[in-house]
Each structure stands twice: as structure tokens, then as C-alpha cells.
Amino acid sequence: MGNCAFLVELKIHGRNMPKKKIKKTKVEKVMHELKEGKLHSGSKKGPVVTNRKQGIAIALSESRKAGEPVKPMKAKPKRKKK
């Protein structure tokens, strides 16, 4: 995987500010794996994930386990009984 940090150049008031290293979040790493076709469900022995929604679910789950701030899952709207 290599180094997980990338450089960002900020422009403030028309000036180029010094570059800062920003660490990739767990979600970004997992989504990158999904796009490359290297994301597995479960362990590395599990089948490769091809469904985008499943990849997003895995990314959010792993980031929650890592302790990163992630929005909570939305509750499904309740149906009214007639």
C-alpha cells in the first residue's frame, strides 16, 4: 500500500501556502481497495466485493471499529398501519 498520506496545497488570499500532509481516512482506503478490485468480504480469503453498496457498508463498519467519527445509520421510516 505504501504511504497513506498525500500532500495538499492550500490557497489563501491568492498565495500558495506550504503543503500539508493529510492522512487518508479508513473509508478512503477501503473505497480505493474496492475500486481496484482488492476488497474482500470478511478476511482476505473471502470473496471479492463487487457491489458498491456492500463496499460502502464495509468501509463505514471498519471506520467505526477504528474509532473514526462516522454519521450513525439512518433509521428506516416506520409504516403506518391502516
Phi and psi restraints in degrees (value plus and minus 20) as a CYANA .aco file:
   2 GLY   PHI      62.2   102.2
   2 GLY   PSI    -176.3  -136.3
   3 ASN   PHI     -97.9   -57.9
   3 ASN   PSI     111.1   151.1
   4 CYS   PHI    -113.9   -73.9
   4 CYS   PSI     -13.1    26.9
   5 ALA   PHI    -122.7   -82.7
   5 ALA   PSI     128.0   168.0
   6 PHE   PHI    -153.3  -113.3
   6 PHE   PSI     139.7   179.7
   7 LEU   PHI    -115.9   -75.9
   7 LEU   PSI     120.7   160.7
   8 VAL   PHI    -146.9  -106.9
   8 VAL   PSI     112.3   152.3
   9 GLU   PHI    -124.2   -84.2
   9 GLU   PSI     104.6   144.6
  10 LEU   PHI    -118.1   -78.1
  10 LEU   PSI     120.3   160.3
  11 LYS   PHI    -133.0   -93.0
  11 LYS   PSI      96.7   136.7
  12 ILE   PHI    -147.0  -107.0
  12 ILE   PSI     104.4   144.4
  13 HIS   PHI      35.1    75.1
  13 HIS   PSI      19.0    59.0
  14 GLY   PHI      57.3    97.3
  14 GLY   PSI     -19.4    20.6
  15 ARG   PHI    -124.9   -84.9
  15 ARG   PSI     125.7   165.7
  16 ASN   PHI    -103.2   -63.2
  16 ASN   PSI      99.6   139.6
  17 MET   PHI    -106.4   -66.4
  17 MET   PSI     141.4   181.4
  18 PRO   PHI     -81.1   -41.1
  18 PRO   PSI     130.2   170.2
  19 LYS   PHI     -92.4   -52.4
  19 LYS   PSI     122.3   162.3
  20 LYS   PHI    -137.5   -97.5
  20 LYS   PSI     125.3   165.3
  21 LYS   PHI    -105.9   -65.9
  21 LYS   PSI     109.7   149.7
  22 ILE   PHI    -141.5  -101.5
  22 ILE   PSI     107.6   147.6
  23 LYS   PHI     -98.8   -58.8
  23 LYS   PSI     117.0   157.0
  24 LYS   PHI     -90.2   -50.2
  24 LYS   PSI     123.2   163.2
  25 THR   PHI    -101.0   -61.0
  25 THR   PSI     147.0   187.0
  26 LYS   PHI     -81.6   -41.6
  26 LYS   PSI     -58.1   -18.1
  27 VAL   PHI     -82.3   -42.3
  27 VAL   PSI     -63.8   -23.8
  28 GLU   PHI     -82.8   -42.8
  28 GLU   PSI     -60.6   -20.6
  29 LYS   PHI     -83.6   -43.6
  29 LYS   PSI     -65.8   -25.8
  30 VAL   PHI     -88.4   -48.4
  30 VAL   PSI     -59.8   -19.8
  31 MET   PHI     -86.9   -46.9
  31 MET   PSI     -52.7   -12.7
  32 HIS   PHI     -85.5   -45.5
  32 HIS   PSI     -61.7   -21.7
  33 GLU   PHI     -81.0   -41.0
  33 GLU   PSI     -61.2   -21.2
  34 LEU   PHI     -81.6   -41.6
  34 LEU   PSI     -65.3   -25.3
  35 LYS   PHI     -85.4   -45.4
  35 LYS   PSI     -52.7   -12.7
  36 GLU   PHI     -99.8   -59.8
  36 GLU   PSI     -32.8     7.2
  37 GLY   PHI      61.7   101.7
  37 GLY   PSI       6.4    46.4
  38 LYS   PHI    -132.7   -92.7
  38 LYS   PSI     -15.5    24.5
  39 LEU   PHI    -104.9   -64.9
  39 LEU   PSI     107.2   147.2
  40 HIS   PHI    -131.9   -91.9
  40 HIS   PSI     127.1   167.1
  41 SER   PHI    -102.9   -62.9
  41 SER   PSI     114.2   154.2
  42 GLY   PHI      57.3    97.3
  42 GLY   PSI    -142.2  -102.2
  43 SER   PHI    -115.7   -75.7
  43 SER   PSI    -195.5  -155.5
  44 LYS   PHI     -87.9   -47.9
  44 LYS   PSI     -34.1     5.9
  45 LYS   PHI    -106.0   -66.0
  45 LYS   PSI     -34.4     5.6
  46 GLY   PHI     -92.1   -52.1
  46 GLY   PSI     150.4   190.4
  47 PRO   PHI     -88.5   -48.5
  47 PRO   PSI     134.3   174.3
  48 VAL   PHI     -93.4   -53.4
  48 VAL   PSI     117.0   157.0
  49 VAL   PHI    -104.3   -64.3
  49 VAL   PSI     108.5   148.5
  50 THR   PHI    -136.7   -96.7
  50 THR   PSI     -38.0     2.0
  51 ASN   PHI    -100.8   -60.8
  51 ASN   PSI     107.6   147.6
  52 ARG   PHI     -85.1   -45.1
  52 ARG   PSI     -61.3   -21.3
  53 LYS   PHI     -83.9   -43.9
  53 LYS   PSI     -57.7   -17.7
  54 GLN   PHI     -87.1   -47.1
  54 GLN   PSI     -57.8   -17.8
  55 GLY   PHI     -83.1   -43.1
  55 GLY   PSI     -61.3   -21.3
  56 ILE   PHI     -84.3   -44.3
  56 ILE   PSI     -61.9   -21.9
  57 ALA   PHI     -82.0   -42.0
  57 ALA   PSI     -61.7   -21.7
  58 ILE   PHI     -85.2   -45.2
  58 ILE   PSI     -62.3   -22.3
  59 ALA   PHI     -82.0   -42.0
  59 ALA   PSI     -66.4   -26.4
  60 LEU   PHI     -86.6   -46.6
  60 LEU   PSI     -58.2   -18.2
  61 SER   PHI     -83.6   -43.6
  61 SER   PSI     -65.6   -25.6
  62 GLU   PHI     -86.1   -46.1
  62 GLU   PSI     -56.8   -16.8
  63 SER   PHI     -90.0   -50.0
  63 SER   PSI     -53.8   -13.8
  64 ARG   PHI     -85.1   -45.1
  64 ARG   PSI     -61.1   -21.1
  65 LYS   PHI     -84.5   -44.5
  65 LYS   PSI     -52.8   -12.8
  66 ALA   PHI     -98.2   -58.2
  66 ALA   PSI     -29.9    10.1
  67 GLY   PHI      69.8   109.8
  67 GLY   PSI      -6.2    33.8
  68 GLU   PHI     -99.1   -59.1
  68 GLU   PSI     129.4   169.4
  69 PRO   PHI     -92.4   -52.4
  69 PRO   PSI      99.0   139.0
  70 VAL   PHI    -152.1  -112.1
  70 VAL   PSI     121.7   161.7
  71 LYS   PHI     -82.1   -42.1
  71 LYS   PSI     122.2   162.2
  72 PRO   PHI     -88.4   -48.4
  72 PRO   PSI     138.8   178.8
  73 MET   PHI     -85.5   -45.5
  73 MET   PSI     123.3   163.3
  74 LYS   PHI     -96.3   -56.3
  74 LYS   PSI     118.4   158.4
  75 ALA   PHI     -99.4   -59.4
  75 ALA   PSI     122.9   162.9
  76 LYS   PHI     -91.7   -51.7
  76 LYS   PSI     121.6   161.6
  77 PRO   PHI     -87.2   -47.2
  77 PRO   PSI     118.1   158.1
  78 LYS   PHI    -100.1   -60.1
  78 LYS   PSI     118.6   158.6
  79 ARG   PHI    -104.4   -64.4
  79 ARG   PSI     122.2   162.2
  80 LYS   PHI    -106.2   -66.2
  80 LYS   PSI     114.0   154.0
  81 LYS   PHI    -102.6   -62.6
  81 LYS   PSI     119.8   159.8
